[in-house]
Amino acid sequence: MDWPTVVVSLIGSAIAGPAAVGLSKFLSDRSIERQKAQQSRDLLETQNAFSVGATSHMATVAFDKHIGFCEEYVNEMSEALHALIQDGRAEEPLDARRFSRIRQKWALWLTHEMENELDQFERKITLMGGEAQVFEADGAPASNESSIKTLIAFLREVLRTEELTALRNELVIRSSKGGAAGVSRRTGKPRRGA
């Protein structure tokens, strides 16, 4: 190889190497920027869908109807359990028609799954009020108090009380993060000087 060829080759390598690295970095940075922008759009879209869904008129109505049903149903259950506590086990089972009337009144707002679970609940509470003996996990006869606690826990599951409470907490947290400027997230009161 002669000198001019070696010099041209060295100069070409010296220029091409950094140019290739620079081009590679530029393309990599652009790709990362696009990914970040897409993630940001996806997050914004998810937050918007959540806000629209949670604040829509239909969601509000459905939630209010669910709460109305739950309150009426729980009041009826409380009366039935109060009678059980006062009178003890009766020879006749509790009258489940009272629960049925409430369910018929709110039928449009109950899911099939909830209806099936309420059927189970009503069987349990009517049996508890009648001659049927309820047993603990260890096989011992259950006390009224123990049976009542079990029924209440089951009804909480059926009415999705824990899920609704968690959803409410999530809404409060999300709304406080996106809250109005000048309002304390902790207290909800205007900040000083705002």
C-alpha positions, 0 to 999 in steps of 0.5 A, spaced: 500 500 500 502 506 498 502 513 502 496 516 499 491 510 500 493 509 507 492 517 509 485 517 505 483 510 509 485 513 515 482 520 514 475 516 512 475 512 518 476 518 522 471 521 519 466 515 518 467 512 525 464 519 529 459 520 524 456 513 525 456 514 532 453 520 532 447 518 527 446 512 531 445 516 537 441 521 534 436 515 531 436 512 538 434 519 542 429 520 536 426 513 538 426 514 545 422 521 545 417 517 540 416 512 546 416 517 551 411 521 547 406 515 546 407 513 553 404 520 555 399 519 550 397 513 552 397 515 560 393 521 558 388 517 554 387 512 560 386 518 565 381 521 560 377 515 559 377 514 567 374 521 568 369 520 563 367 514 565 367 515 573 363 522 572 358 520 566 351 521 568 350 514 567 355 512 571 353 516 577 345 514 576 348 507 576 352 508 582 346 512 586 341 506 584 346 501 587 347 505 593 339 505 594 338 498 593 344 496 598 341 501 603 334 498 603 336 491 603 341 492 608 335 495 612 331 489 611 337 484 613 338 488 619 331 488 621 331 480 620 337 479 624 334 484 630 328 479 630 333 473 630 337 476 636 331 478 640 327 471 639 333 466 637 332 461 632 324 460 630 321 454 628 319 457 622 324 460 617 324 467 616 320 470 610 324 471 604 319 475 600 321 481 604 328 481 600 324 479 594 320 485 594 326 489 594 330 486 589 324 486 584 324 494 586 331 495 584 332 489 579 334 493 573 340 495 577 342 488 579 347 484 575 345 476 574 352 475 578 349 479 584 342 476 583 345 469 584 349 471 590 343 474 593 339 468 592 345 464 596 345 469 602 337 469 602 337 461 603 342 462 608 339 467 612 332 464 612 335 457 614 338 461 620 332 463 622 328 456 622 330 450 624 336 448 620 342 448 624 348 452 622 355 449 624 362 452 625 368 450 621 370 445 626 363 442 626 361 445 633 354 448 632 354 456 631 352 461 635 347 466 633 352 472 633 357 467 629 352 466 624 350 473 623 357 475 623 358 470 617 352 473 614 354 480 614 361 478 611 358 474 605 353 480 604 359 485 604 362 481 598 355 480 594 354 488 595 361 489 593 362 494 599 370 493 599 370 494 592 366 500 592 370 503 598 377 502 594 374 505 588 372 511 592 378 512 595 382 511 588 377 517 585 379 521 591 386 520 590 386 521 583 382 528 583 386 530 589 392 529 584 389 533 579 386 538 583 385 545 582 391 550 583 391 553 590 388 548 593 391 543 599 391 536 597 391 534 604 386 538 607 382 540 600 382 548 603 385 554 599 392 554 600 395 561 604 396 566 599 393 563 593 
